[in-house]
Amino acid sequence: MYAIRDKEVLSQPEVRQPRLWIPERVVFTPAALEEPYGQQILQRVQSYNLPVEELPRNRLTGLRGEDERDTYNIAKRTLAVVTAPPSSLKLSPIPPSADWQFHIAEGCPAHCQYCYLAGSLSGPPVIRVFANLPQILSNLVNYERPEEATTYEVSCYTDPLGIEHLTGSLAECIRYFGTRQNGYLRWVSKFDKVDNLLDLPHNGHTRCRVSVNAVPISGRFEGGTASVASRLKALRRLALPPEEGGGGYPVGLVIAPIMPLDDWQMHYGRLLDSISQALDINCDLTFELITHRFTPGSKEVLQTWYPHSKLDMDEDKRSVKRNKFGGIKYVYNSDTMKTMKRFFEDEIQRRFPNAEILYWT
């Protein structure tokens, strides 16, 4: 348990204009420019009057700074349009989120101090967008089960909505899954610009989710994102039926990472009340509940990215969880996990009796 007392993060942020990430540097590899979809991304980038640099070879350069923090700042201000390597076409399972994961980009424009990508992706955290999107999508049919639903998560290595205004890739994915008989798309975001997604022919095959947290956590640790109130407003628009100006999508909430801060029941109760107010409509709704955890590697990376962070990563206060490969992560102890799980299950059931909790982890 730990306290977050700053007054400026204890009140719910107001809804504001959609949050757009605008990079300072945009680079294209030669291979990306040879792709027809790479040319479409180029046109989108140019519509924002951003300077574009064509690299001399298919290798990213100029991302290293004087130290790790400087490298982080340079990379996070850079959009690199590249081609996904052939190895990315071999999909990996991603339970409990979905059957499979695939990637339209790697790297995220947000600045979350608990970022789960820390230690997962090698090199500077530049935002890499894949220009060979048609190839990536056409490969998915090889993993689709013919007689039952197959789900695909596209948010494992990026926030697809956070870069959508520059890529259009999320809309292309939604259109593709709208044509599938048994394939279903899942994406999640901390951003809120959803206008271009509302009229897409998704045919109920895409579940749109937003990641939210209690105000003290979102206000302190989620830099560069849309406010929770704005995310919920965007989710409402996605869920509303088309005749009411919405997208008619199945929707969901990912509450993550859950932390037992002081007065956590009060803060998370308020979050659930905010969700209830935003989604006081008839909609297909799910919840995914993810507690905070970290690995030795991710802690080391995060401390170089955010050296002054107040995020609690004290191993002595955690339990060790080992995977089948011998890797370890630090999670909350069993009693804390049971108490928090019971709270969320009871409070969600009370407010959203028709919603489904997909998993707790």
N, C-alpha and C positions, 0 to 999 in steps of 0.2 A: 504494500500500500504506500502511496506517496501523494503528496499534496501539490496541487497546481493552484496558486492563489492570485495570479495576475488578474486584476479587475478587467483589463481590456479583453480577456478571452472568456469571461464568464457570462456574457450576454450573447444571444443568438445573432449572428451577422445578418444584416439586411440583404434582401434580394437585390442584386445589382445587374448591370448589363452583362451579357454572356462573356465569360472569361476566355480570351484568345491568347495563345502563345505565339509570339512573333520572334523568330530567330534573328540573331544578328548576322549570322553567316550561313549561307546555303551553298552546298557543294554537290556536284553531280560527278559520278564516275563515267568514263566513256561507255562502259557496258550499260549503265542505266539510261543514258541518252539514246542508245540504240533500240531500247524497248519502246514500243508504241505507248504503253502506259506511262513510261518515264516522261515522254513528251507531254502527256496530259498533266502530270504533276508539275512539269516545268511551266506550263501555261498558268496553272493555279498560283504558283509561287510568284510569277511575274505580275499577276493581277494585284498583288499586294506591294508592288514596286520594290521588291527585295532584290538586292544585288546577287547575281548567280555566278559561281565560279566553277569552271569545268576543270577537273583534275587531269593531269597528264597521263595518269595510269589508274588502274582499278585498285587503288590503295589510298586509305585516308591518311592525311598528314596534317601537321600544324595544330595538333590537339594537346600537346604537352606544354605545361606551364612550368614555372619555377619550382613549384611544389605540388603536392597532391590536391590541395584546396584550389590552387590556381588552375590546375588541370581540370578539376571539376567544373569551375566557372566557365572556362573556355568551351568544354564539351557540351554543357547544358545550354549554351547559347548557339549551338550548331545543329543544323538539319543537314544530314548527309543522305542523298538519294543514291542507293546502291542496288545491286541485284542479290537476292537471297542465294546462298550456295546450294549446290545439289543435295548436300546432307540435310538441309532443312525440309526436304520433301519426304523424309522418313519421319513420320509423326510419332510422338510419344503419348502414352496415356496420361491423364491428369485427374485422377480421382481425388477428392469427391466432386470436383467442380464439373467435370465433363468426361466423356469417353476419350476424346483426343484433344490435343492442343495444336494449333498452327499459328503462324506468325506473319503478320503483314508489316511489322516493324519491330525494332528492338530499341529500348531506351524510352524514357518518359520525360515529358517537359516539366512535370511537377517537381517540388522540392520537399518531399515528405521525409522527415528525419528518422522514420522507422523503415524506410524503403526496403521492401523485400527483394528488390533486384540487386541490392548491394551484395557483392560476392557471387552473384549468379551469372552475371555477364562479365566477360573479360575486357580489360582495357578501359579507357576513359568513357564516361557515361554519355557519349554522343547519341543523339536520336537518329537512328538509321531507318530509313523507309525503303521498302523493297519495290523496285520498279517492275519486276516480273510477276505482278499480281495475277494475271490470267493463268500463268503456269501453276502458281500456288493453288489457285482455286480448282483448276481442272484436275489436280492431283488428289483432291479430297474424296472423289468418288471411289477411289481404291480402298478407302477405309469405311465406307458406308455399308451398314448391314442391310441386306435387301428386304428383310421381312419385319424389322423392328426399328424403332427410333435410334438414331446415332447422334450424339451431341458433340459439338466442337466449341472449344473455348479459344477466343482470339485475343484475350487481354492478359496473357501470362507475362509477356515481356514488354508491354507498352500500355499506354492509355489511348485507345484508338480514337476516342472522341476528341481528345486534347490536340490531335494533329489533323483531324478530319478536314478542317477548312483548307489545309495545305495539300492534302492528298486525295480526298474523295474515296479512299480505300474502304472505309467502313460501309459506305453506301453500296459499293460494288459487292461486298460480301453479303449484305442484306438482300440485294437483288438476286444474287446467285442462290442463296438458301431458299428464297421464295419460289424457286423452280424445282426444288428437290422434294421427293416424295417422303423420304424418311430421314433426311438430314436437318439438323437444327443447330442454329448459331446462338452463342452466348457471348455477351460483352459487358464490361463494367467500366465505369469512369468516375472521376472526380471533377469533370467539367460539365458544362451546361448548354452548349450551343447545339440544339437539336433540330433547328428549323428544316434543314435539308433532308432530315430523315422521316418527317411526318407523312409524306405522300408516297413513300416507296411501297412497291408490291411485295410485302414481306410474307403475306399469307399465313401469319401466325407462327412462322418458323424461326423467328428471332426473339430471344428474351433479352430485353434491355434492363440493365441494373445500374444503380449508382452505389458507390461506396460512401458510407457515412459514419460519423462517430459523434460521441458526446462533445459538446461545445468546447470544454477546456482542452480536449485533445486535438480537435480539428483546428481550433484557433491558435494553438501553440506549435503543432508539429506538421501541419499540412500547407506549406508555403506554395504560392503560385497556383493554387486551385480555386475553383469557384466555391462560394460559401455553401454550407450545408443547405441553407434555405433555398439557394438558387438551384442546387442539384435536385432537391425535392420538387421544386416547381417544374424543372425540366422533365422529371420522371412522370409527373402528373400529365404533362402535355403528351408524352409518349403513350401513356395508358388510356387517355380519353378516346372515345370512339371517333372515327372520322367525321361523323355528322356534327360533332361538337368541336371540331377543329383540331382533334388529336390524331395520334398515329395508330391507335387500336392495337398496340403491341402487348404481349405478355410482359410483365415487368418484375423487378425484384430489388431487394435491398441486401447489400453486403455490409454488415456491421463489423468493421475491422479497422485496426486491431483493437479488440476489447481489452481494456486495462482496468484493474481495480484501484483507481485513484480514490482519494478521500471523497466520501459521499457519492460513490459511484452509482448506487441505486437511484439517487435523486437525479443525477445528470443523465443517466441512460433512460430513466423514466420520462424525462423531458424530451429526449430525442424521440422516443417511441410516440409520445404525444404529438410531436411535430410531424412525424410520418403519418399518423392517423389523420391529422388535419389536412395534410397535403393530398392524401389518397382516400378521401371520403367519397369514393366512387366505386362502382362495381367493376373490378378488374381481376385479372389472373395474376396473383401476387405470391412471391416466394421470399424466404429469408435465408441467408447464409451467415453463420456466426463464427467468427475467427478470432481467437485470442492472440495477444502479442507473444511472439517468440523470436529468438535470434540464435545464430550460430556464432562460434568464435570468429569465423571469417567475416561474417556480415558485420559483427560488432567492430572489428578492426577497420573495415572500410568506412562504416558510418562515422566513426570517430575522426577519420581524416576529412570526410566531407563536411561534417557538422561538429567542429571541435568544441563549441560552446553549448551544445544541446543539453537540455535537462532530462532527456529521455532516460528512464530507469533501465539499465542493463547490468544490474548487479547479479552476478552468477550465484552469489551466496543466498539470494532470496528466491532462487528458482530450483526446479527439479530438472534433472537431465533426462532427455528422451533420445534413444538411439534408434537409428534406422538399420535396415538389413545389411547395409554396406559398411557399418561401423561409424558412420557420421553421427554427430551429436547436435542437439539443439536444446536451448534452455526454455522451459515452459513454466507456467505457474504450478504450484503444488496441487495435489489431488483435492484437498479440502476447498481451496480457493476455486478451482475449476468446477467442482460440483455445485458450490454455492452460486456462482455466476450462471452456470447452465440452467439451474432450476429457476433463477430469477427471470432470465430471458424467455424460457419456455412458457412460464406462467404469464408473464406480462404480454407477450406476443399473442398467446392464445386468448387472453382476455380482450385485447383490442382488435385482433384480426382473426376471428374464429374460422374464417374460410381460407386463410393463408396456410402455406406449407413451409415448415422449416426443413430445408434440404439437408443440412448437416450442422454439427457443432464440432469445432476442432481447436 
